[in-house]
Amino acid sequence: MQQNPNYYGGGGSKLKAVAGEFTELSQFVKTSKDNVEFVWVTDGQGWKFARLPLAEAFGHIDNVFNLTMLKEGFLSDLFEKEI
């Protein structure tokens, strides 16, 4: 499993760029012959100002989580599904 957590305190072009890069990486991993999953853990106030790039990423990346989702066990559910 490829996992890449990050946190953004403010908005800006970095968020849009990261969302695009991780969308591409997710597609690469998805088409790989390896048995791996791409998981993007991201959070922060910055996403309040960059909702469109995040919404687009949700449309292409199967596993996007924030810190609240982790506390609620979403990542644990994914691990159980993979077993």
N, CA, C and O of each residue as an XYZ file, in Angstrom:
332
protein
N       0.843     -1.160      0.000
C       0.000      0.000      0.000
C       0.896      1.234      0.000
O       1.809      1.340      0.820
N       0.643      2.154     -0.905
C       1.327      3.450     -0.950
C       0.499      4.427     -0.142
O      -0.694      4.585     -0.405
N       1.099      5.085      0.832
C       0.364      6.018      1.672
C       1.143      7.319      1.737
O       2.357      7.313      1.936
N       0.434      8.450      1.566
C       1.085      9.744      1.580
C       0.205     10.754      2.313
O      -0.697     11.337      1.710
N       0.459     10.973      3.626
C      -0.348     11.950      4.357
C       0.207     13.365      4.203
O       1.416     13.550      4.063
N      -0.682     14.365      4.230
C      -0.245     15.756      4.220
C      -1.320     16.631      4.834
O      -2.482     16.236      4.927
N      -0.917     17.837      5.258
C      -1.817     18.782      5.921
C      -1.540     20.165      5.356
O      -0.384     20.567      5.225
N      -2.602     20.895      5.021
C      -2.450     22.226      4.436
C      -3.145     23.261      5.301
O      -4.349     23.169      5.541
N      -2.389     24.246      5.772
C      -2.924     25.291      6.626
C      -3.523     26.449      5.857
O      -4.293     27.224      6.424
N      -3.193     26.591      4.575
C      -3.707     27.695      3.770
C      -3.955     27.245      2.344
O      -3.478     26.193      1.918
N      -4.701     28.047      1.614
C      -5.008     27.718      0.223
C      -3.857     28.088     -0.692
O      -2.806     28.541     -0.238
N      -4.067     27.893     -1.976
C      -3.051     28.262     -2.949
C      -2.921     27.263     -4.064
O      -3.606     26.241     -4.098
N      -2.021     27.579     -4.983
C      -1.831     26.736     -6.162
C      -1.197     25.394     -5.811
O      -1.337     24.435     -6.571
N      -0.507     25.304     -4.682
C       0.122     24.050     -4.268
C      -0.930     22.950     -4.104
O      -0.697     21.804     -4.491
N      -2.069     23.293     -3.540
C      -3.125     22.300     -3.336
C      -3.618     21.741     -4.660
O      -3.806     20.532     -4.795
N      -3.826     22.609     -5.630
C      -4.286     22.168     -6.942
C      -3.245     21.273     -7.598
O      -3.585     20.249     -8.190
N      -1.980     21.656     -7.493
C      -0.902     20.867     -8.088
C      -0.792     19.498     -7.431
O      -0.649     18.486     -8.117
N      -0.859     19.464     -6.110
C      -0.751     18.192     -5.389
C      -1.931     17.286     -5.736
O      -1.749     16.089     -5.957
N      -3.127     17.843     -5.785
C      -4.302     17.033     -6.133
C      -4.122     16.418     -7.521
O      -4.434     15.244     -7.721
N      -3.625     17.192     -8.469
C      -3.391     16.669     -9.816
C      -2.309     15.601     -9.838
O      -2.457     14.574    -10.501
N      -1.228     15.840     -9.119
C      -0.131     14.868     -9.077
C      -0.581     13.554     -8.444
O      -0.247     12.478     -8.939
N      -1.340     13.641     -7.349
C      -1.783     12.422     -6.687
C      -2.855     11.697     -7.489
O      -2.964     10.473     -7.412
N      -3.639     12.434     -8.250
C      -4.597     11.789     -9.139
C      -3.850     10.968    -10.186
O      -4.219      9.827    -10.466
N      -2.807     11.546    -10.760
C      -1.995     10.817    -11.743
C      -1.310      9.614    -11.109
O      -1.288      8.530    -11.692
N      -0.751      9.800     -9.918
C      -0.083      8.689     -9.237
C      -1.071      7.574     -8.919
O      -0.747      6.393     -9.051
N      -2.260      7.947     -8.506
C      -3.283      6.954     -8.210
C      -3.627      6.125     -9.443
O      -3.767      4.905     -9.361
N      -3.760      6.792    -10.575
C      -4.066      6.082    -11.820
C      -2.923      5.156    -12.216
O      -3.158      4.051    -12.705
N      -1.689      5.601    -12.006
C      -0.518      4.762    -12.293
C      -0.541      3.512    -11.421
O      -0.334      2.405    -11.919
N      -0.789      3.681    -10.129
C      -0.827      2.555     -9.202
C      -1.975      1.619     -9.557
O      -1.828      0.399     -9.500
N      -3.119      2.194     -9.923
C      -4.297      1.388    -10.257
C      -4.038      0.484    -11.465
O      -4.548     -0.636    -11.520
N      -3.254      0.959    -12.426
C      -2.979      0.172    -13.627
C      -1.752     -0.730    -13.477
O      -1.414     -1.486    -14.387
N      -1.101     -0.643    -12.337
C       0.080     -1.468    -12.073
C      -0.315     -2.934    -11.917
O      -1.428     -3.248    -11.495
N       0.593     -3.805    -12.256
C       0.362     -5.240    -12.071
C       0.650     -5.663    -10.638
O       0.347     -6.789    -10.243
N       1.243     -4.748     -9.856
C       1.534     -5.039     -8.452
C       0.247     -4.997     -7.636
O      -0.702     -4.305     -8.004
N       0.214     -5.716     -6.559
C      -0.954     -5.756     -5.678
C      -0.830     -4.633     -4.649
O      -0.493     -4.882     -3.491
N      -1.101     -3.400     -5.071
C      -0.975     -2.240     -4.186
C      -2.197     -1.344     -4.302
O      -2.916     -1.372     -5.302
N      -2.417     -0.559     -3.276
C      -3.487      0.437     -3.243
C      -2.846      1.783     -2.975
O      -1.868      1.868     -2.231
N      -3.380      2.831     -3.566
C      -2.937      4.181     -3.285
C      -3.889      4.805     -2.278
O      -5.103      4.792     -2.480
N      -3.350      5.349     -1.197
C      -4.144      5.992     -0.152
C      -3.607      7.398      0.031
O      -2.410      7.592      0.238
N      -4.494      8.374     -0.046
C      -4.101      9.766      0.166
C      -4.799     10.267      1.424
O      -6.024     10.368      1.471
N      -4.003     10.578      2.438
C      -4.515     11.162      3.674
C      -4.139     12.634      3.646
O      -2.957     12.977      3.642
N      -5.135     13.496      3.627
C      -4.889     14.931      3.559
C      -5.891     15.658      4.446
O      -7.014     15.197      4.647
N      -5.471     16.784      4.965
C      -6.353     17.537      5.846
C      -5.853     18.966      5.939
O      -4.762     19.281      5.464
N      -6.632     19.809      6.536
C      -6.209     21.176      6.786
C      -7.203     22.205      6.288
O      -8.051     21.926      5.440
N      -7.076     23.396      6.834
C      -7.948     24.502      6.480
C      -7.811     24.898      5.012
O      -8.743     25.458      4.435
N      -6.680     24.618      4.411
C      -6.449     24.997      3.024
C      -7.471     24.439      2.058
O      -7.774     25.061      1.040
N      -8.010     23.255      2.374
C      -8.976     22.640      1.470
C     -10.307     23.378      1.442
O     -11.104     23.173      0.526
N     -10.560     24.234      2.431
C     -11.782     25.048      2.395
C     -11.730     26.039      1.238
O     -12.763     26.489      0.743
N     -10.516     26.371      0.816
C     -10.329     27.341     -0.258
C     -10.034     26.679     -1.600
O      -9.953     27.355     -2.625
N      -9.875     25.371     -1.591
C      -9.523     24.647     -2.820
C     -10.439     23.436     -2.982
O      -9.970     22.319     -3.202
N     -11.714     23.660     -2.875
C     -12.668     22.541     -2.924
C     -12.732     21.854     -4.283
O     -12.880     20.634     -4.350
N     -12.624     22.611     -5.354
C     -12.741     22.013     -6.686
C     -11.638     20.982     -6.952
O     -11.952     19.874     -7.385
N     -10.364     21.300     -6.711
C      -9.334     20.278     -6.943
C      -9.530     19.040     -6.068
O      -9.273     17.919     -6.509
N      -9.982     19.240     -4.837
C     -10.220     18.096     -3.956
C     -11.392     17.265     -4.459
O     -11.331     16.036     -4.451
N     -12.450     17.923     -4.894
C     -13.608     17.201     -5.434
C     -13.220     16.403     -6.673
O     -13.663     15.268     -6.848
N     -12.399     16.991     -7.528
C     -11.933     16.281     -8.728
C     -11.093     15.071     -8.333
O     -11.220     14.006     -8.939
N     -10.241     15.224     -7.328
C      -9.415     14.103     -6.876
C     -10.295     12.979     -6.329
O     -10.037     11.807     -6.600
N     -11.333     13.327     -5.559
C     -12.256     12.317     -5.040
C     -12.892     11.523     -6.177
O     -13.213     10.347     -6.008
N     -13.073     12.149     -7.316
C     -13.670     11.467     -8.453
C     -12.750     10.456     -9.118
O     -13.213      9.601     -9.873
N     -11.445     10.544     -8.845
C     -10.470      9.671     -9.508
C      -9.683      8.776     -8.550
O      -9.183      7.725     -8.951
N      -9.573      9.186     -7.300
C      -8.784      8.427     -6.321
C      -9.752      7.666     -5.416
O     -10.637      8.257     -4.797
N      -9.573      6.365     -5.351
C     -10.496      5.529     -4.580
C     -10.387      5.754     -3.076
O     -11.385      5.649     -2.363
N      -9.196      6.058     -2.589
C      -8.970      6.126     -1.149
C      -8.393      7.477     -0.749
O      -7.175      7.640     -0.667
N      -9.279      8.452     -0.497
C      -8.884      9.770     -0.003
C      -9.519      9.931      1.364
O     -10.736      9.815      1.506
N      -8.700     10.199      2.369
C      -9.183     10.312      3.735
C      -8.680     11.587      4.384
O      -7.645     12.124      3.991
N      -9.419     12.077      5.387
C      -8.914     13.159      6.226
C      -8.723     12.600      7.638
O      -9.021     11.432      7.891
N      -8.230     13.431      8.553
C      -7.919     12.939      9.897
C      -9.152     12.442     10.643
O      -9.073     11.464     11.387
N     -10.277     13.100     10.453
C     -11.515     12.655     11.100
C     -11.898     11.263     10.611
O     -12.316     10.416     11.400
N     -11.758     11.033      9.331
C     -12.081      9.719      8.770
C     -11.170      8.645      9.357
O     -11.616      7.525      9.609
N      -9.893      8.978      9.577
C      -8.981      8.002     10.181
C      -9.412      7.675     11.606
O      -9.395      6.514     12.016
N      -9.795      8.698     12.355
C     -10.264      8.480     13.731
C     -11.506      7.605     13.750
O     -11.732      6.860     14.703
N     -12.311      7.696     12.696
C     -13.549      6.907     12.619
C     -13.326      5.513     12.045
O     -14.285      4.760     11.875
N     -12.083      5.156     11.744
C     -11.763      3.797     11.341
C     -11.822      3.492      9.859
O     -11.786      2.322      9.477
N     -11.911      4.513      9.007
C     -11.996      4.254      7.569
C     -10.774      3.504      7.049
O     -10.912      2.616      6.207
N      -9.591      3.844      7.531
C      -8.380      3.169      7.058
C      -8.351      1.728      7.553
O      -7.917      0.833      6.827
N      -8.799      1.500      8.760
C      -8.889      0.130      9.284
C      -9.822     -0.704      8.418
O      -9.537     -1.866      8.127
N     -10.939     -0.106      8.006
C     -11.874     -0.809      7.124
C     -11.199     -1.200      5.817
O     -11.447     -2.285      5.292
N     -10.354     -0.332      5.292
C      -9.644     -0.630      4.050
C      -8.687     -1.798      4.246
O      -8.617     -2.692      3.403
N      -7.945     -1.797      5.359
C      -7.034     -2.909      5.629
C      -7.783     -4.227      5.761
O      -7.321     -5.255      5.266
N      -8.918     -4.205      6.415
C      -9.708     -5.422      6.562
C     -10.219     -5.908      5.221
O     -10.274     -7.112      4.972
N     -10.593     -4.976      4.356
C     -11.095     -5.330      3.021
C     -10.006     -5.988      2.201
O     -10.286     -6.869      1.387
N      -8.750     -5.565      2.409
C      -7.630     -6.062      1.617
C      -7.186     -7.444      2.049
O      -6.508     -8.132      1.286
N      -7.544     -7.870      3.241
C      -7.086     -9.170      3.739
C      -7.848    -10.301      3.122
O      -7.587    -11.464      3.433
